[in-house]
Amino acid sequence: MSTSRSQTNQLTGSGAIAELERKLREHYSMRHALCVSNGTTGLLAIALALGLRGSEFITTPITYGGTLSGWLLLGNRPVFADVEADTLVLDPGSVRRRLTQRTRALLAVDIFGVPCDAAALRRIADEYGIWYIADAAQSFGARRDGRPASAAADALVVSFTNGKCLDAGEGGAVLTNRSDLYDKLVWWTQHPHRQHRDLGLTVENEFALNGRIHPSAAIRANASFTGSLKHLRVRQRQYFKALQSINRSGFTEPVDLQRRNIEPAFFRLTAAWKHTPQPDMLQAHLRQDGFATELLPGPVRLVYDQAAFVAHYGKRATPGCPVAEGQAGRRFAVRFRQRRRCLVKGGKIMGA
């Protein structure tokens, strides 16, 4: 039976897949990009490629369970470090305090599209000789100190699932500067045709994950790549104005991301009540500033308190995370009910 060109492209990672990987490499200024079926698969593949089985790793208590699922399935043990109160990302100081001689990796998360302090985490990883891996699923297009979110990690994972900045319906990618890690990721996730093409192997791994991206998702991601980033820049300006209004209200704990040179992807806009919640008064304040909003409770769920986590993996064996626990009780999310649509047409932004 003959194989069509589209089938060959899918199996070898050519065509639209190769084009998307090129765009990702250029965006992150990283040496290698490998498209995969979704972010969860990408994180599992990294653990397989690094030989992380039955190992201890440090991570955040505030993330989606899919961040940890692959690592937990391989028998790895999480140690939860605390977060920064204003950003909800890992606190480098807490990471240092949770390190032990058994720690083999650090798994950071750009939660709600807010970039971690990648420079500080990179220094810690280098000092202690551990892997620094980043779940950047929600932070495509975000920047910190002028660099793409989490680009200092040994490997980062992005997601193209519905609702993400780059929405291809499904899909993801792993970015890394390490050629040895890239080779192992190809071995663990890609079809033998691509293994032969990229690695020049005479032996193939038919027992790899079927982790390659669907070509239609790559086509969709390519079509919206530039427009998504342009739309995000408009969204950032709008959300920063809303955040300034929230800060001025006096009802919430201050969040000054711009002063710290943090440009989130704003997957969620969240804040924490300073004292007693005043949702009606805050919404009235925002309306005066031109923002029609809905306040949603409880965007923060602590991993180690979730019933499914406890049922499968037991109670946490490490100290709690008081900052994260405090934020879980005070955080709320802001949804905009009325936003002017931003249309990207011919490479130009219309109706910003």
N, C-alpha and C positions, 0 to 999 in steps of 0.2 A: 504494500500500500504506500503510495507516495505521500510525502509530508509537505504541506503548504508552507509558504514563506511565513505566514502569520504564526503557524504552529512552531516553526523553527525559531522565530524571534522570541516567542514566549519561553521556550525551553532553554534557549541559550542566553536570555537576558539582552537581546538585541532590540533594534527598533525603538519603540516608544519607551521601553524600560530603560535602555541605555541613555536615551535623551533625558529622562527624568533624573537618573543617577548623575548625569553631568551637571544638570542645573543645581542639584543638591550639593555636589562637591563645590561648585563655585559659590553658592550662597554661604556655606559654612567655612569656606577656605580650608577644606580637609581633603586628604589624599584619596580616600575611598568612600563610596556610597554603595549600599547593597539594598535594593528594594525587596521587601518581604510582604507577607499576606496581611499582617497587622502588627501593631506595636507590641502586643503580648508575645507573639511569636518571636519578634526580634529580641526581646529581653531573655526569653528562654534560650534562644540560640547563642546569645552572649555567654550565658552561664555554661552551656555545653562546650563552647569554644575555649573557655578559660579553665575548664575542668573543675568548676565549682560544684562539688557534691559533698554533702555533709559538712559544709564549711560555715563559719560564722561571718556575718556581714552586718554592717551598720546601715540603717535606713531611717526613714521618717515614719511617724505614726499617722500622718495625714496624707493619704493617697487612695487611689482606686485599687481594689484588690488585685486587678490584673497586673499591676506593677510587680507584685511579689509572687504571683501564682506559680510561674515557671520555676523560680528559684526554690520555692517551698516544695514543689513536686520532686525536686532533685535532693531533698533532704537537708537543704541549707537552713541555718538558724538565724533569724533576725534579732538584732539588738537595736532597740529604738532609741534614737537620740532626739532631743527636743528641737523646737523650731523657734524662729524669731517671731515676736508677737505681731509686728506690723506686716511682714511679708508672708508668713506661714511656711517659708522654706527652711531647710536644715540650718541650725545654728552651728557654725564651725566650732565654737567653744564647747558646745555640748558633744559634738562628734569626738573631739579630742578626749573628753572625759570618759567616753564610752569605749574607747579603743582598748583592746587587750592583745596579748601575744597570739591569740587565736584568730584575730580579725584578718580576713583575707581580702575583703572588698568593701567598698562604700557605694551604696545605691541611692543616689539623690533624685529628687523629683521637683520639676518646675511646676509646682501645684498652681492650678487656676491660671496658668500662663505666666507666672512670675518667675523670672530666672533666678536660680540659686547663685550664691557667691562662688562662682566657679574658680576664680583665682585662689581663694582661700582653701577651698576643698582640694584643688590641685596640689597646693603646697603640703597639705596634710598627707595626701596619698603618696607623694614623693618622699616625704620625710619618713614615713613608716613602711614604705615598700608594699603598698596595697593597691588593688585596682580601683579606679574611680570610674563608675558607670553612671550615666544620667538618663532618666526617663524624661525626655523633653517632648512628650506626646502632645502637650497642651501649649507649647511655647514656640512653635514655628513662627518665625518673623520677629520674635522678641529679642531684645538686646540688653546687655548690661556692660557698662563702661565701653560702649561702642562696639562690642563683639557679639556675634550671634549667641543666643542662650545656650549654655553648657558646652560650648565648642572646645573648652579646655579638658574635657573628659577623655579617658582612654577610648570610650565608645559612647555614643548617645543614640537614642531611639526617638524617632518622630512618628506621628500618626496622621493618616489622611481620612480618618473615620468621619462620619456625619457630625457637623458641629464644629470641627476643627478649622483653623484658619485656612488651610489647604484641604478642601473637602473633595475627596474623590469617591465618596461612598464607603470605601474601605481601603485598607492598605497601610503600609508604613515603610520605614527604611532605617537602616543602621549606618551611622557615620563613624569613621575612625581614621586615624593617621597611621595605624599600625598595620603593616602589610602582613605580618604573621597572623594577626587576629582576623584580618579580612579573609585570608586563605581558609582558615578554619570555619569561618562563617559560611563561605561558599560550600565547603564540604558538608556542613550540617544542614543547610537549608535549600540548596539548589539542585536542579535536575542534573544527572550525569553529563548531559550535553554541555551545560555551563561549567561544570567541574573540569571537563576536558579543555574547554576553551580558555578559561581563566587560569587554571592551575597546570595545564599541560600534563595531566596525570595519565598513566597507563592503567591504573587501577581506579575503579569508580565506586562510589558509595550509593547503592540503591536503597540503603536503609536510612537515608537522611529524612528530615522533616520535609513534607511537601509545603515548604514555606515561601514559595515565590509569589510575587504579586500577580494579580490578574491583569492581563494586558489592557483591558478596557479601563481599569482604574488608572493605569499609567497614562493612557491617552487623555483621560479626563483631568488628571493632575497637571499634565503638560499644558493643556488648554487654558487652565486657570492660574497657573503658577505666578506669572507676573501680575495679573490683575488682583490676585488674592493679597499679595504684599502691598499693592497700592491701596487696596481697600482697608487693609490693616492700619496703615499710617493715618488714614482719615479716622478710623475707629479709635485709635490711640488718642488723637487730639480731642475727640468728643468725650472719651472716658476720663481723660485727665481733667477736663473742665468739670465733669460731674464729680470727680473725686475731690477737687478743690472746693466745690460747693458743699460736699459732705463734711469735709474738714472744717469749713467755716461755721457749720451748724452748731458745733460744740456738743453735740449729742454722742459723738463717737470718739474712739481713740484715734489720734492723728496718724495718718499714713502719708509720708512724704517721699514718694518713690522718685520723683524727678530730681530732688536734691541729691539722692544717692546714685543718680545716673542709671536708673532702672526703667526700662521701657517694656512693660509686660505685653503679652498678646491679649490680655483681658479675656481669657476663656470664661472666667467669671469675675465680676466686680464684687468684692466682699469688703465688709468693714465690721468692727466690733463695737458694741455699745459701751460707752464710758461708765454709765451708771445704770439707772433703770431704763429699760427700753422705751423709746418715745417714737414709735413708728408713724403715728399720725402727724406729729409735729415735724418730723424729719421730711416726710413726704410733702407737707405744706411748704417747708423751706425750699425743697428742690423744685416744686412747682413755681415758686417765685423766681427761681433762676432759670426757668424754662424747661425743666426736666419732668416729664410725666413718668412715674415709676411705680413698680410693684416691689415690695420687700418680701423676700422669701426666707423663711427660717431654716436653720440647721444645715448649711452646706458642708460643714466639717464633721466627718465621722472618723473616730479614732479606730485604726486598724485593730489594735489589740483588744478593743471592747466589742467588736462585732461578733455576733453569735456564731456565725459560720467559721470564723477564724478560731474562736475558742474551741468549738466542737472538733475541728480537724487538728489543731496544733496546740491546744491547751492554753492556759493562762500564761501571760508574759512572765519570763523568769528574770527580767531586768527591771530596774527602777522605773517608775512612771515618768511621764513628761509633763510637768506642771504647767508650763506655758501652753502647750498644745491642749491640755485638758481645760484650762481656763478659756482659751479661745473657742473651744467646742461649745461652751455654754453661752458665749456672748456674740458669736459671729452670725451675720446674716448676709444674704446676697441681694444685689440690686438688679432688677430686670427693668429695662426701658419699655414702656408700653407703646410709645410713639417715637419713632426715629425716622428722620428723613432718609429715604433710600439712597444709597450710594451706587451709582451705575458705572461700570467700567466699560468704556466703548472706544474701540480703536486705540487702546493704550492710554486714553485720557479719562480722568475721573469726572463724572458729571453728577450734579446734584449733591455735592458734599455739604 
